[in-house]
Structures are given as C-alpha cells and as structure tokens.
Amino acid sequence: MDVRSEIKSLIAKKGTTLKKVCTELSAIKNVEINPNNFTNKMRRNTIKFQEVQDILEVLNYHIEFVENK
C-alpha cells in the first residue's frame, strides 16, 4: 500500500475525516492546514515524513521500524 491508502484507511478506522484531522492538527500547530493540500501531497507522493507523523499523532498512531528477519 502507499501512504495515501494507509492514511485514508487509518482515518476511516477512527471514524473521522481528513477535514476533522486537519482541523485538530491546525489547533495543535497553530497553523492553518488545508485538507486539500494534504490530499494533493498524498496524491503526488510529495508528503513529508513529519507531516505523516503529525497526522498519525492526531489519530493516536505511531510509526515503528522493525527489522526483517
């Protein structure tokens, strides 16, 4: 799966929308965050790692790196 599909899946699992996530993220960061910008970044695969971490923080998830065996 790509980042876009993963994030959309997690948002759906939480029963929320990207718009609500961006609103909450805007309140935390004190910066206006437009859901369309995130959608475009995910579509173009230009979203930054920190932006993904910020979204996951709002959704109460984190990224974990596990070595392949």
Biopython code that builds the backbone (N, CA, C, O; Angstrom):
import numpy as np
from Bio.PDB.StructureBuilder import StructureBuilder

atoms = [
    (1, "MET", "N", (0.841, -1.200, 0.000)),
    (1, "MET", "CA", (0.000, 0.000, 0.000)),
    (1, "MET", "C", (0.876, 1.250, 0.000)),
    (1, "MET", "O", (2.023, 1.222, 0.445)),
    (2, "ASP", "N", (0.334, 2.305, -0.489)),
    (2, "ASP", "CA", (1.036, 3.577, -0.468)),
    (2, "ASP", "C", (0.579, 4.404, 0.738)),
    (2, "ASP", "O", (-0.358, 4.029, 1.443)),
    (3, "VAL", "N", (1.243, 5.509, 0.959)),
    (3, "VAL", "CA", (0.948, 6.370, 2.114)),
    (3, "VAL", "C", (-0.497, 6.841, 2.090)),
    (3, "VAL", "O", (-1.170, 6.853, 3.120)),
    (4, "ARG", "N", (-0.963, 7.220, 0.935)),
    (4, "ARG", "CA", (-2.326, 7.739, 0.806)),
    (4, "ARG", "C", (-3.353, 6.704, 1.267)),
    (4, "ARG", "O", (-4.258, 7.017, 2.041)),
    (5, "SER", "N", (-3.207, 5.491, 0.792)),
    (5, "SER", "CA", (-4.142, 4.435, 1.163)),
    (5, "SER", "C", (-4.069, 4.124, 2.653)),
    (5, "SER", "O", (-5.094, 3.921, 3.303)),
    (6, "GLU", "N", (-2.857, 4.088, 3.187)),
    (6, "GLU", "CA", (-2.676, 3.798, 4.611)),
    (6, "GLU", "C", (-3.331, 4.869, 5.475)),
    (6, "GLU", "O", (-4.046, 4.547, 6.424)),
    (7, "ILE", "N", (-3.096, 6.126, 5.159)),
    (7, "ILE", "CA", (-3.668, 7.220, 5.952)),
    (7, "ILE", "C", (-5.184, 7.225, 5.833)),
    (7, "ILE", "O", (-5.885, 7.388, 6.832)),
    (8, "LYS", "N", (-5.692, 7.047, 4.628)),
    (8, "LYS", "CA", (-7.144, 7.010, 4.443)),
    (8, "LYS", "C", (-7.761, 5.859, 5.230)),
    (8, "LYS", "O", (-8.839, 6.002, 5.807)),
    (9, "SER", "N", (-7.081, 4.732, 5.251)),
    (9, "SER", "CA", (-7.559, 3.571, 5.987)),
    (9, "SER", "C", (-7.598, 3.855, 7.495)),
    (9, "SER", "O", (-8.579, 3.532, 8.165)),
    (10, "LEU", "N", (-6.543, 4.450, 8.013)),
    (10, "LEU", "CA", (-6.487, 4.766, 9.447)),
    (10, "LEU", "C", (-7.548, 5.795, 9.833)),
    (10, "LEU", "O", (-8.160, 5.690, 10.895)),
    (11, "ILE", "N", (-7.762, 6.779, 8.980)),
    (11, "ILE", "CA", (-8.786, 7.788, 9.239)),
    (11, "ILE", "C", (-10.165, 7.134, 9.285)),
    (11, "ILE", "O", (-10.981, 7.453, 10.149)),
    (12, "ALA", "N", (-10.419, 6.227, 8.359)),
    (12, "ALA", "CA", (-11.704, 5.527, 8.328)),
    (12, "ALA", "C", (-11.874, 4.648, 9.567)),
    (12, "ALA", "O", (-12.964, 4.587, 10.136)),
    (13, "LYS", "N", (-10.804, 3.967, 9.989)),
    (13, "LYS", "CA", (-10.865, 3.120, 11.191)),
    (13, "LYS", "C", (-11.225, 3.935, 12.427)),
    (13, "LYS", "O", (-11.927, 3.453, 13.317)),
    (14, "LYS", "N", (-10.741, 5.168, 12.475)),
    (14, "LYS", "CA", (-11.034, 6.044, 13.614)),
    (14, "LYS", "C", (-12.417, 6.690, 13.506)),
    (14, "LYS", "O", (-12.876, 7.346, 14.441)),
    (15, "GLY", "N", (-13.070, 6.501, 12.370)),
    (15, "GLY", "CA", (-14.408, 7.053, 12.185)),
    (15, "GLY", "C", (-14.432, 8.564, 12.079)),
    (15, "GLY", "O", (-15.362, 9.213, 12.558)),
    (16, "THR", "N", (-13.413, 9.120, 11.456)),
    (16, "THR", "CA", (-13.320, 10.572, 11.307)),
    (16, "THR", "C", (-13.055, 10.894, 9.834)),
    (16, "THR", "O", (-13.119, 10.015, 8.974)),
    (17, "THR", "N", (-12.764, 12.142, 9.563)),
    (17, "THR", "CA", (-12.475, 12.585, 8.197)),
    (17, "THR", "C", (-11.146, 13.329, 8.181)),
    (17, "THR", "O", (-10.652, 13.767, 9.220)),
    (18, "LEU", "N", (-10.575, 13.466, 6.986)),
    (18, "LEU", "CA", (-9.327, 14.216, 6.853)),
    (18, "LEU", "C", (-9.548, 15.673, 7.253)),
    (18, "LEU", "O", (-8.657, 16.306, 7.819)),
    (19, "LYS", "N", (-10.718, 16.196, 6.964)),
    (19, "LYS", "CA", (-11.026, 17.581, 7.329)),
    (19, "LYS", "C", (-10.967, 17.760, 8.844)),
    (19, "LYS", "O", (-10.403, 18.739, 9.333)),
    (20, "LYS", "N", (-11.548, 16.815, 9.589)),
    (20, "LYS", "CA", (-11.521, 16.902, 11.056)),
    (20, "LYS", "C", (-10.099, 16.733, 11.581)),
    (20, "LYS", "O", (-9.703, 17.405, 12.534)),
    (21, "VAL", "N", (-9.335, 15.842, 10.965)),
    (21, "VAL", "CA", (-7.941, 15.642, 11.373)),
    (21, "VAL", "C", (-7.152, 16.930, 11.149)),
    (21, "VAL", "O", (-6.372, 17.339, 12.009)),
    (22, "CYS", "N", (-7.351, 17.566, 10.007)),
    (22, "CYS", "CA", (-6.643, 18.814, 9.702)),
    (22, "CYS", "C", (-7.057, 19.939, 10.639)),
    (22, "CYS", "O", (-6.227, 20.761, 11.025)),
    (23, "THR", "N", (-8.331, 19.982, 11.006)),
    (23, "THR", "CA", (-8.800, 20.992, 11.954)),
    (23, "THR", "C", (-8.119, 20.809, 13.301)),
    (23, "THR", "O", (-7.669, 21.776, 13.915)),
    (24, "GLU", "N", (-8.047, 19.566, 13.756)),
    (24, "GLU", "CA", (-7.399, 19.275, 15.030)),
    (24, "GLU", "C", (-5.901, 19.573, 14.960)),
    (24, "GLU", "O", (-5.323, 20.117, 15.900)),
    (25, "LEU", "N", (-5.284, 19.213, 13.845)),
    (25, "LEU", "CA", (-3.863, 19.478, 13.645)),
    (25, "LEU", "C", (-3.594, 20.980, 13.596)),
    (25, "LEU", "O", (-2.577, 21.443, 14.112)),
    (26, "SER", "N", (-4.490, 21.737, 12.985)),
    (26, "SER", "CA", (-4.357, 23.195, 12.940)),
    (26, "SER", "C", (-4.375, 23.792, 14.345)),
    (26, "SER", "O", (-3.620, 24.716, 14.645)),
    (27, "ALA", "N", (-5.239, 23.259, 15.197)),
    (27, "ALA", "CA", (-5.329, 23.750, 16.569)),
    (27, "ALA", "C", (-4.056, 23.439, 17.350)),
    (27, "ALA", "O", (-3.598, 24.254, 18.151)),
    (28, "ILE", "N", (-3.494, 22.270, 17.118)),
    (28, "ILE", "CA", (-2.271, 21.876, 17.829)),
    (28, "ILE", "C", (-1.075, 22.685, 17.359)),
    (28, "ILE", "O", (-0.278, 23.144, 18.177)),
    (29, "LYS", "N", (-0.940, 22.866, 16.047)),
    (29, "LYS", "CA", (0.226, 23.527, 15.460)),
    (29, "LYS", "C", (0.087, 25.044, 15.360)),
    (29, "LYS", "O", (1.060, 25.739, 15.067)),
    (30, "ASN", "N", (-1.120, 25.561, 15.603)),
    (30, "ASN", "CA", (-1.387, 26.998, 15.460)),
    (30, "ASN", "C", (-1.059, 27.504, 14.053)),
    (30, "ASN", "O", (-0.551, 28.611, 13.875)),
    (31, "VAL", "N", (-1.359, 26.670, 13.069)),
    (31, "VAL", "CA", (-1.138, 27.000, 11.662)),
    (31, "VAL", "C", (-2.348, 26.503, 10.885)),
    (31, "VAL", "O", (-2.885, 25.435, 11.178)),
    (32, "GLU", "N", (-2.772, 27.271, 9.903)),
    (32, "GLU", "CA", (-3.900, 26.847, 9.071)),
    (32, "GLU", "C", (-3.468, 25.690, 8.179)),
    (32, "GLU", "O", (-2.531, 25.825, 7.391)),
    (33, "ILE", "N", (-4.139, 24.567, 8.299)),
    (33, "ILE", "CA", (-3.819, 23.380, 7.498)),
    (33, "ILE", "C", (-5.042, 23.027, 6.666)),
    (33, "ILE", "O", (-6.115, 22.736, 7.196)),
    (34, "ASN", "N", (-4.859, 23.058, 5.361)),
    (34, "ASN", "CA", (-5.938, 22.815, 4.420)),
    (34, "ASN", "C", (-5.966, 21.339, 4.031)),
    (34, "ASN", "O", (-4.952, 20.817, 3.566)),
    (35, "PRO", "N", (-7.095, 20.650, 4.204)),
    (35, "PRO", "CA", (-7.175, 19.233, 3.832)),
    (35, "PRO", "C", (-6.862, 18.983, 2.353)),
    (35, "PRO", "O", (-6.317, 17.936, 2.002)),
    (36, "ASN", "N", (-7.203, 19.936, 1.494)),
    (36, "ASN", "CA", (-6.909, 19.773, 0.065)),
    (36, "ASN", "C", (-5.404, 19.705, -0.195)),
    (36, "ASN", "O", (-4.953, 18.978, -1.080)),
    (37, "ASN", "N", (-4.629, 20.472, 0.586)),
    (37, "ASN", "CA", (-3.178, 20.430, 0.427)),
    (37, "ASN", "C", (-2.643, 19.053, 0.773)),
    (37, "ASN", "O", (-1.792, 18.518, 0.062)),
    (38, "PHE", "N", (-3.137, 18.472, 1.867)),
    (38, "PHE", "CA", (-2.702, 17.128, 2.247)),
    (38, "PHE", "C", (-3.116, 16.103, 1.199)),
    (38, "PHE", "O", (-2.341, 15.210, 0.856)),
    (39, "THR", "N", (-4.334, 16.232, 0.693)),
    (39, "THR", "CA", (-4.809, 15.303, -0.330)),
    (39, "THR", "C", (-3.924, 15.373, -1.568)),
    (39, "THR", "O", (-3.543, 14.343, -2.124)),
    (40, "ASN", "N", (-3.597, 16.592, -1.997)),
    (40, "ASN", "CA", (-2.739, 16.762, -3.170)),
    (40, "ASN", "C", (-1.334, 16.209, -2.929)),
    (40, "ASN", "O", (-0.761, 15.566, -3.809)),
    (41, "LYS", "N", (-0.783, 16.455, -1.751)),
    (41, "LYS", "CA", (0.547, 15.939, -1.429)),
    (41, "LYS", "C", (0.556, 14.414, -1.435)),
    (41, "LYS", "O", (1.496, 13.791, -1.929)),
    (42, "MET", "N", (-0.496, 13.822, -0.884)),
    (42, "MET", "CA", (-0.562, 12.361, -0.860)),
    (42, "MET", "C", (-0.728, 11.800, -2.274)),
    (42, "MET", "O", (-0.137, 10.774, -2.609)),
    (43, "ARG", "N", (-1.519, 12.464, -3.091)),
    (43, "ARG", "CA", (-1.743, 12.016, -4.462)),
    (43, "ARG", "C", (-0.456, 12.083, -5.279)),
    (43, "ARG", "O", (-0.182, 11.203, -6.095)),
    (44, "ARG", "N", (0.339, 13.145, -5.050)),
    (44, "ARG", "CA", (1.584, 13.329, -5.799)),
    (44, "ARG", "C", (2.784, 12.631, -5.143)),
    (44, "ARG", "O", (3.892, 12.654, -5.679)),
    (45, "ASN", "N", (2.552, 12.013, -3.984)),
    (45, "ASN", "CA", (3.629, 11.369, -3.206)),
    (45, "ASN", "C", (4.725, 12.354, -2.829)),
    (45, "ASN", "O", (5.912, 12.032, -2.895)),
    (46, "THR", "N", (4.318, 13.565, -2.431)),
    (46, "THR", "CA", (5.283, 14.581, -2.004)),
    (46, "THR", "C", (5.090, 14.958, -0.537)),
    (46, "THR", "O", (5.651, 15.950, -0.071)),
    (47, "ILE", "N", (4.302, 14.175, 0.187)),
    (47, "ILE", "CA", (4.065, 14.471, 1.590)),
    (47, "ILE", "C", (5.337, 14.179, 2.387)),
    (47, "ILE", "O", (6.021, 13.189, 2.132)),
    (48, "LYS", "N", (5.644, 15.038, 3.341)),
    (48, "LYS", "CA", (6.858, 14.886, 4.135)),
    (48, "LYS", "C", (6.615, 13.900, 5.280)),
    (48, "LYS", "O", (5.492, 13.718, 5.751)),
    (49, "PHE", "N", (7.701, 13.279, 5.704)),
    (49, "PHE", "CA", (7.651, 12.321, 6.796)),
    (49, "PHE", "C", (7.068, 12.971, 8.051)),
    (49, "PHE", "O", (6.258, 12.356, 8.744)),
    (50, "GLN", "N", (7.466, 14.188, 8.344)),
    (50, "GLN", "CA", (6.960, 14.898, 9.524)),
    (50, "GLN", "C", (5.456, 15.137, 9.430)),
    (50, "GLN", "O", (4.754, 15.063, 10.439)),
    (51, "GLU", "N", (4.962, 15.421, 8.244)),
    (51, "GLU", "CA", (3.527, 15.623, 8.057)),
    (51, "GLU", "C", (2.756, 14.336, 8.312)),
    (51, "GLU", "O", (1.675, 14.358, 8.902)),
    (52, "VAL", "N", (3.311, 13.224, 7.870)),
    (52, "VAL", "CA", (2.678, 11.929, 8.143)),
    (52, "VAL", "C", (2.676, 11.666, 9.638)),
    (52, "VAL", "O", (1.665, 11.228, 10.188)),
    (53, "GLN", "N", (3.795, 11.929, 10.304)),
    (53, "GLN", "CA", (3.872, 11.751, 11.752)),
    (53, "GLN", "C", (2.851, 12.630, 12.474)),
    (53, "GLN", "O", (2.240, 12.196, 13.450)),
    (54, "ASP", "N", (2.665, 13.848, 12.004)),
    (54, "ASP", "CA", (1.690, 14.759, 12.617)),
    (54, "ASP", "C", (0.274, 14.210, 12.492)),
    (54, "ASP", "O", (-0.497, 14.246, 13.451)),
    (55, "ILE", "N", (-0.068, 13.702, 11.313)),
    (55, "ILE", "CA", (-1.393, 13.116, 11.108)),
    (55, "ILE", "C", (-1.581, 11.908, 12.014)),
    (55, "ILE", "O", (-2.628, 11.744, 12.639)),
    (56, "LEU", "N", (-0.552, 11.061, 12.078)),
    (56, "LEU", "CA", (-0.636, 9.867, 12.914)),
    (56, "LEU", "C", (-0.758, 10.224, 14.390)),
    (56, "LEU", "O", (-1.433, 9.526, 15.147)),
    (57, "GLU", "N", (-0.114, 11.296, 14.796)),
    (57, "GLU", "CA", (-0.207, 11.751, 16.189)),
    (57, "GLU", "C", (-1.644, 12.109, 16.542)),
    (57, "GLU", "O", (-2.129, 11.755, 17.617)),
    (58, "VAL", "N", (-2.312, 12.797, 15.659)),
    (58, "VAL", "CA", (-3.714, 13.165, 15.875)),
    (58, "VAL", "C", (-4.588, 11.911, 15.961)),
    (58, "VAL", "O", (-5.554, 11.872, 16.723)),
    (59, "LEU", "N", (-4.243, 10.895, 15.180)),
    (59, "LEU", "CA", (-5.021, 9.658, 15.154)),
    (59, "LEU", "C", (-4.596, 8.667, 16.241)),
    (59, "LEU", "O", (-5.153, 7.573, 16.338)),
    (60, "ASN", "N", (-3.610, 9.049, 17.057)),
    (60, "ASN", "CA", (-3.067, 8.193, 18.120)),
    (60, "ASN", "C", (-2.402, 6.930, 17.572)),
    (60, "ASN", "O", (-2.591, 5.837, 18.105)),
    (61, "TYR", "N", (-1.633, 7.093, 16.515)),
    (61, "TYR", "CA", (-0.811, 6.027, 15.952)),
    (61, "TYR", "C", (0.631, 6.504, 15.921)),
    (61, "TYR", "O", (0.903, 7.692, 16.096)),
    (62, "HIS", "N", (1.549, 5.581, 15.699)),
    (62, "HIS", "CA", (2.947, 5.950, 15.508)),
    (62, "HIS", "C", (3.571, 4.989, 14.497)),
    (62, "HIS", "O", (3.023, 3.927, 14.201)),
    (63, "ILE", "N", (4.719, 5.387, 13.983)),
    (63, "ILE", "CA", (5.442, 4.568, 13.026)),
    (63, "ILE", "C", (6.494, 3.783, 13.799)),
    (63, "ILE", "O", (7.189, 4.320, 14.662)),
    (64, "GLU", "N", (6.591, 2.520, 13.473)),
    (64, "GLU", "CA", (7.579, 1.672, 14.120)),
    (64, "GLU", "C", (8.379, 0.953, 13.043)),
    (64, "GLU", "O", (7.812, 0.351, 12.131)),
    (65, "PHE", "N", (9.693, 1.020, 13.155)),
    (65, "PHE", "CA", (10.562, 0.341, 12.209)),
    (65, "PHE", "C", (10.976, -0.992, 12.822)),
    (65, "PHE", "O", (11.487, -1.052, 13.940)),
    (66, "VAL", "N", (10.741, -2.055, 12.063)),
    (66, "VAL", "CA", (11.046, -3.400, 12.528)),
    (66, "VAL", "C", (11.938, -4.056, 11.488)),
    (66, "VAL", "O", (11.647, -4.035, 10.292)),
    (67, "GLU", "N", (13.035, -4.641, 11.968)),
    (67, "GLU", "CA", (13.978, -5.299, 11.058)),
    (67, "GLU", "C", (13.362, -6.572, 10.499)),
    (67, "GLU", "O", (12.748, -7.352, 11.225)),
    (68, "ASN", "N", (13.536, -6.769, 9.199)),
    (68, "ASN", "CA", (13.083, -8.001, 8.551)),
    (68, "ASN", "C", (13.957, -9.167, 8.997)),
    (68, "ASN", "O", (15.158, -9.011, 9.219)),
    (69, "LYS", "N", (13.349, -10.311, 9.122)),
    (69, "LYS", "CA", (14.132, -11.492, 9.521)),
    (69, "LYS", "C", (14.226, -12.476, 8.407)),
    (69, "LYS", "O", (14.846, -13.528, 8.563)),
]
sb = StructureBuilder()
sb.init_structure("model")
sb.init_model(0)
sb.init_chain("A")
sb.init_seg("    ")
for serial, (resi, resn, name, xyz) in enumerate(atoms, 1):
    if name == "N":
        sb.init_residue(resn, " ", resi, " ")
    sb.init_atom(name, np.array(xyz, "f"), 0.0, 1.0, " ", f" {name:<3s}", serial, name[0])
structure = sb.get_structure()
